[in-house]
Amino acid sequence: MAATTTEQADMEEKINNVEEGEIVDDDEEGNNQSIHVEKPNISSHPLENSWTFWFDNPSAKVKQATWGSNIRPIYTFSTVEQFWGLYNNMHHPSKLGIGGDLYCFKQNIVPKWEDPICADGGKWTVTYLKGKSDTSWLYSLLPMIGEQFDHGDEICGAVVNVRNKQDKISLWTKNASNEAAQLSIGRQWKKFLDYSDSIGFIFHDDAKKLDRGAKNKYTC
């Protein structure tokens, strides 16, 4: 079972590995602690789509030459009850180690540029001070899995990136060239988050070619 809130507050959150249904981390003394996500038994409120949580292990990134080599699926859920059973037993962004990436994508979509469904897409991104993205991460997930976006069929998934000075949350979409759909998604997302700053949309193709030099194609 998951550690209590008090125990989590006392831990130095450094996640070393992710297996199906299980998150393993080290406590302050370096002892492995397994936080197991129990499979919920209730399935009375099905979602329109099934979704998968993925995790990219920050401690292994320096050992890998290829980006995305460490992304692992945690668990797939298809009901409201399963979502809360997982969410309430998982680490939230403020508890993840620096370099950690947590994803929630529609089932059968791998959160990589190379995935055929993502290949022609792009992403909207919002930024927060380090450790301040927990609420916005939840408020991104709820309308996404609840199909509250007018162009929800365009959405592939969401990712939160935990970095040294800031957290970033992004919504990945399928068809970057569909400007009307992307702007609709961006505007609705800002309302769901009550986010007042301008946000930008970058094509994955530009990101692959230009890396950090990629420019926003749309803003709202």
Phi, psi and chi 1 to 4 in degrees:
 res  aa     phi    psi   chi1   chi2   chi3   chi4
   1 MET       -  163.7  -64.8  -63.0  -66.6      -
   2 ALA   -71.9  152.5      -      -      -      -
   3 ALA   -67.1  155.1      -      -      -      -
   4 THR   -72.1  168.2   65.3      -      -      -
   5 THR   -60.3  -40.7  -58.1      -      -      -
   6 THR   -63.4  -44.3  -59.5      -      -      -
   7 GLU   -64.0  -40.1  -70.6  170.5  -21.5      -
   8 GLN   -64.7  -36.7  -72.1  179.1  -12.2      -
   9 ALA   -65.8  -26.8      -      -      -      -
  10 ASP   -88.0   -9.9  -67.1  -24.8      -      -
  11 MET   -85.8  150.2  -69.3 -178.6 -173.1      -
  12 GLU   -92.7  108.2  177.0 -178.3   -1.2      -
  13 GLU   -77.3  103.2  -60.9  -63.5  -21.3      -
  14 LYS  -131.4  102.3 -180.0 -178.6  178.9 -177.0
  15 ILE   -85.6  124.8  -62.5  177.0      -      -
  16 ASN   -98.9  -25.3  -65.8  -38.5      -      -
  17 ASN  -162.6  154.2 -168.6   24.8      -      -
  18 VAL  -131.3  124.3  175.0      -      -      -
  19 GLU  -113.7  168.7  -60.1  -66.0  -16.9      -
  20 GLU   -57.8  114.5 -177.2   73.3    6.5      -
  21 GLY    79.5    7.1      -      -      -      -
  22 GLU  -142.7  137.4 -175.8  173.0  -87.8      -
  23 ILE  -116.8  128.3  -60.0  175.9      -      -
  24 VAL  -115.1  131.2  179.8      -      -      -
  25 ASP  -139.8  176.5   65.6    4.5      -      -
  26 ASP  -106.7  141.8  -69.3  -16.8      -      -
  27 ASP   -84.9 -174.1   62.1   16.8      -      -
  28 GLU   -65.8  -21.0  -68.4 -179.3  -13.8      -
  29 GLU   -94.9    4.6  -63.0  178.4   -6.4      -
  30 GLY    85.2   10.6      -      -      -      -
  31 ASN   -88.1  135.7  -59.9  -46.9      -      -
  32 ASN   -66.0  134.1  -76.3  -21.4      -      -
  33 GLN  -125.7  124.6  -68.9 -161.8   -1.3      -
  34 SER   -96.0  121.6  176.6      -      -      -
  35 ILE  -107.2  104.1  -62.3  177.8      -      -
  36 HIS   -93.8  132.5 -173.2   71.9      -      -
  37 VAL   -92.6  109.8  178.3      -      -      -
  38 GLU   -69.3  143.1  -61.0  -72.6  -11.6      -
  39 LYS   -75.3  119.1 -179.2  178.7 -179.8  179.8
  40 PRO   -65.1  147.4  -18.8   31.4      -      -
  41 ASN   -97.3  -17.4  -65.6  -41.5      -      -
  42 ILE   -89.7  136.6  -57.9  173.5      -      -
  43 SER  -144.0   52.0   58.2      -      -      -
  44 SER   -92.0  -13.3   58.3      -      -      -
  45 HIS  -128.1   82.5  -64.1   86.6      -      -
  46 PRO   -68.4  144.9   23.5  -33.0      -      -
  47 LEU   -87.3  159.7  -61.0  168.9      -      -
  48 GLU   -65.6  -34.9 -174.7  172.6  -36.3      -
  49 ASN  -126.0  155.4  -69.5  -73.5      -      -
  50 SER   -89.2  147.8  -65.1      -      -      -
  51 TRP  -131.2  151.4  -59.9   80.6      -      -
  52 THR  -123.5  129.9  -59.0      -      -      -
  53 PHE   -82.9  135.4  -82.2  112.8      -      -
  54 TRP  -124.5  156.7  -60.2   70.7      -      -
  55 PHE  -137.6  138.5 -176.1   72.3      -      -
  56 ASP  -109.2  115.8 -164.3   -4.5      -      -
  57 ASN   -70.3  114.3 -175.6   -5.8      -      -
  58 PRO   -68.4  -32.9   26.1  -34.6      -      -
  59 SER   -71.1  -19.0   65.4      -      -      -
  60 ALA   -98.2   -8.2      -      -      -      -
  61 LYS   -61.5  -37.1  -73.2 -177.2  178.8  179.2
  62 VAL   -68.8  -15.4  -65.6      -      -      -
  63 LYS   -94.5   -5.6  -57.4  175.6 -176.6  178.1
  64 GLN  -116.1  140.1  -61.3  -72.6  -17.0      -
  65 ALA   -88.2  -24.3      -      -      -      -
  66 THR  -103.2  127.0  -55.9      -      -      -
  67 TRP   -63.0  138.6  179.1   89.1      -      -
  68 GLY    87.7    0.3      -      -      -      -
  69 SER   -67.1  -21.7  -60.3      -      -      -
  70 ASN  -102.6    1.6  -53.3  -63.7      -      -
  71 ILE   -67.1  127.3  -62.4  176.2      -      -
  72 ARG  -131.0  140.2  -62.2  -70.3 -177.5  -90.6
  73 PRO   -72.1  138.4   26.4  -33.1      -      -
  74 ILE   -94.8  -56.3  -59.5  174.1      -      -
  75 TYR  -165.5  148.5 -150.6   88.7      -      -
  76 THR  -105.8  135.2  -62.8      -      -      -
  77 PHE  -126.8  154.4   61.7   92.7      -      -
  78 SER  -137.6    3.3   58.2      -      -      -
  79 THR  -132.4  163.0   71.3      -      -      -
  80 VAL   -61.5  -43.2  172.2      -      -      -
  81 GLU   -65.3  -37.8  -70.2   78.5   11.1      -
  82 GLN   -66.4  -39.7  -72.7  176.7  -21.1      -
  83 PHE   -57.5  -51.8  166.8   75.9      -      -
  84 TRP   -66.7  -34.2  -74.5  114.0      -      -
  85 GLY   -61.7  -37.1      -      -      -      -
  86 LEU   -77.4  -50.5  -68.9  164.7      -      -
  87 TYR   -58.2  -41.3  179.8   83.0      -      -
  88 ASN   -73.4  -11.1  -70.5  -27.9      -      -
  89 ASN  -115.8   11.0  -74.9  -79.1      -      -
  90 MET  -110.5  159.3  -68.6  172.7   58.3      -
  91 HIS   -69.5  133.8  -67.1  -67.2      -      -
  92 HIS   -86.6  165.0  -60.9  166.4      -      -
  93 PRO   -51.3  -39.3  -30.9   37.8      -      -
  94 SER   -65.7  -15.5   62.7      -      -      -
  95 LYS  -102.4   -0.2  -62.7  -62.2 -176.6 -177.8
  96 LEU   -86.1  152.5  -64.7  178.5      -      -
  97 GLY   -72.5  155.1      -      -      -      -
  98 ILE   -59.3  131.4  -66.1  173.4      -      -
  99 GLY    98.8   -7.1      -      -      -      -
 100 GLY   -76.1  143.1      -      -      -      -
 101 ASP  -127.1  125.8  -60.7  -37.8      -      -
 102 LEU  -116.7  128.5 -178.1   60.9      -      -
 103 TYR  -119.3  152.6  -54.1   78.6      -      -
 104 CYS  -137.2  107.6 -177.2      -      -      -
 105 PHE  -125.8  153.2  -89.7   59.2      -      -
 106 LYS   -55.7  143.7  -74.6  175.9 -179.3  170.8
 107 GLN   -55.4  139.8 -172.1  178.6   20.8      -
 108 ASN    76.6    6.4  -61.2  -36.6      -      -
 109 ILE  -107.8  118.3  -59.9 -179.7      -      -
 110 VAL   -84.1  130.7  179.1      -      -      -
 111 PRO   -74.5   67.0   26.2  -34.0      -      -
 112 LYS  -140.6  150.7  -65.2 -177.5  179.2 -179.4
 113 TRP   -57.5  -31.8  -67.3  -30.0      -      -
 114 GLU   -74.8  -15.0  -64.7   81.3    5.0      -
 115 ASP   -61.0  133.5 -174.2  -80.1      -      -
 116 PRO   -56.4  -32.8  -25.9   35.0      -      -
 117 ILE   -76.6  -27.9  -61.6  177.6      -      -
 118 CYS   -90.3  -19.0  -60.9      -      -      -
 119 ALA   -54.8  -39.0      -      -      -      -
 120 ASP   -99.4   17.7  -65.4  -36.6      -      -
 121 GLY  -100.6 -160.0      -      -      -      -
 122 GLY  -163.9 -165.6      -      -      -      -
 123 LYS  -150.7  143.7   65.6  178.4 -178.7  179.4
 124 TRP   -92.0  146.2  -71.4  102.6      -      -
 125 THR  -138.5  136.6  -59.4      -      -      -
 126 VAL  -119.4  151.5  -64.5      -      -      -
 127 THR  -123.7  149.7   59.9      -      -      -
 128 TYR  -139.9  157.9  -66.5   91.4      -      -
 129 LEU   -60.8  151.5  -66.7  175.8      -      -
 130 LYS   -51.8  128.2  174.4   73.4  174.0   65.2
 131 GLY    82.2    6.8      -      -      -      -
 132 LYS  -112.5   18.9  -58.8  -62.5 -177.1 -179.0
 133 SER  -105.5    1.6   62.7      -      -      -
 134 ASP   -56.3  -50.9  -73.6    2.5      -      -
 135 THR   -64.3  -42.9  -61.0      -      -      -
 136 SER   -69.2  -30.1  -69.0      -      -      -
 137 TRP   -63.0  -46.4  173.7 -122.6      -      -
 138 LEU   -64.1  -42.4  176.5   59.9      -      -
 139 TYR   -74.1   -9.6  -73.7    1.0      -      -
 140 SER   -85.9  -40.7  -62.6      -      -      -
 141 LEU   -67.5  -44.1  -63.3  179.4      -      -
 142 LEU   -60.6  -51.6  -68.2  178.7      -      -
 143 PRO   -69.5  -25.0   24.5  -33.6      -      -
 144 MET   -69.7  -54.0 -175.8  178.9   72.5      -
 145 ILE   -74.8  -20.6   67.9  172.4      -      -
 146 GLY   -87.6    4.0      -      -      -      -
 147 GLU    56.3   46.0  -52.2  -62.1  -22.4      -
 148 GLN   -92.3   -6.8  -65.1 -178.8   41.7      -
 149 PHE   -82.2  139.6  -73.7   92.1      -      -
 150 ASP   -62.1  -30.7  -68.5  -21.1      -      -
 151 HIS  -115.5   48.4  -66.6  -86.7      -      -
 152 GLY   -62.3  -24.9      -      -      -      -
 153 ASP   -67.6  -17.4   57.5  -32.7      -      -
 154 GLU   -81.1  -18.1  -83.5  -76.3  -34.9      -
 155 ILE   -84.4  129.5  -64.2  176.5      -      -
 156 CYS   -89.7  -42.1  -61.8      -      -      -
 157 GLY   168.9 -173.3      -      -      -      -
 158 ALA  -130.5  153.0      -      -      -      -
 159 VAL  -140.1  141.7   54.5      -      -      -
 160 VAL  -115.3  128.1   57.7      -      -      -
 161 ASN  -108.7  122.3  -50.7  114.1      -      -
 162 VAL   -99.7  116.8  177.9      -      -      -
 163 ARG  -123.2 -179.6  -61.4  -61.2 -178.7 -100.7
 164 ASN   -61.8  -43.7 -173.2   42.1      -      -
 165 LYS  -111.8  -14.7  -64.7 -177.8  179.2  179.7
 166 GLN  -153.6  161.4   65.4  179.7   11.6      -
 167 ASP  -109.3  144.7  -64.0  -14.7      -      -
 168 LYS  -125.3  135.2  -64.0 -172.3  -66.1 -178.0
 169 ILE  -116.3  132.3  -56.6  175.7      -      -
 170 SER  -128.6  145.8  -60.6      -      -      -
 171 LEU  -106.7  122.1  -79.5 -175.2      -      -
 172 TRP   -93.3  138.7  -75.5   33.9      -      -
 173 THR  -127.5  168.5   62.4      -      -      -
 174 LYS   -84.2  -51.3  -65.5  179.0 -177.5  178.5
 175 ASN  -116.6   90.6  -57.4  -60.1      -      -
 176 ALA   -60.2  -30.3      -      -      -      -
 177 SER   -75.2  -11.5   60.0      -      -      -
 178 ASN   -81.8   82.1 -172.6  -17.8      -      -
 179 GLU   -59.8  -43.1 -178.0  175.9   -2.3      -
 180 ALA   -60.9  -43.2      -      -      -      -
 181 ALA   -67.1  -41.9      -      -      -      -
 182 GLN   -65.7  -41.8  -52.3  -42.8  -38.5      -
 183 LEU   -66.2  -37.2  -72.4  172.6      -      -
 184 SER   -61.8  -44.7  173.2      -      -      -
 185 ILE   -62.9  -46.4  -70.2  169.8      -      -
 186 GLY   -60.9  -44.0      -      -      -      -
 187 ARG   -66.6  -42.5  -70.6  164.8 -178.1  156.6
 188 GLN   -65.7  -40.0  -78.6 -168.6  -71.6      -
 189 TRP   -60.8  -44.3 -170.2   30.5      -      -
 190 LYS   -58.8  -38.4  -73.5 -177.2   63.9  173.7
 191 LYS   -67.4  -42.3  -70.8 -178.1  179.6  178.9
 192 PHE   -61.1  -36.0  -67.9  141.2      -      -
 193 LEU   -89.2  -13.0  -61.2  179.7      -      -
 194 ASP    56.2   46.7 -167.7   22.3      -      -
 195 TYR   -99.6  120.0 -166.8   86.5      -      -
 196 SER   -93.9  -22.0   57.9      -      -      -
 197 ASP   -74.6  160.7  -67.0  -19.2      -      -
 198 SER   -70.2  143.4  175.4      -      -      -
 199 ILE  -124.0  155.2   62.8  174.0      -      -
 200 GLY  -122.3  155.3      -      -      -      -
 201 PHE  -116.4  125.6 -177.7   92.1      -      -
 202 ILE  -114.7  134.7  -68.6  177.2      -      -
 203 PHE   -71.4  138.3  -77.1   35.9      -      -
 204 HIS   -59.6  -37.4  -69.2  -33.0      -      -
 205 ASP   -61.3  -40.0 -169.0   52.1      -      -
 206 ASP   -67.2  -39.9  -71.5  -15.9      -      -
 207 ALA   -63.3  -38.7      -      -      -      -
 208 LYS   -65.7  -40.0  -75.0 -173.4  -71.5 -174.6
 209 LYS   -80.9  -38.9  -65.8  175.8 -179.1  177.3
 210 LEU  -110.8   -7.4  -56.3  173.2      -      -
 211 ASP    54.3 -125.8 -165.7   20.1      -      -
 212 ARG   -70.6   -9.8  -64.7 -176.4  178.8 -179.0
 213 GLY   -83.7   -3.0      -      -      -      -
 214 ALA   -66.9  138.1      -      -      -      -
 215 LYS  -105.2  154.9  -57.7  -63.5 -176.3 -178.7
 216 ASN   -65.5  133.1  -67.4  -32.1      -      -
 217 LYS   -91.8  -30.5  -73.9  -64.8 -178.4   67.7
 218 TYR  -131.5  151.4  -45.9  131.6      -      -
 219 THR  -139.1  154.4   58.5      -      -      -
 220 CYS  -154.4      -   66.8      -      -      -
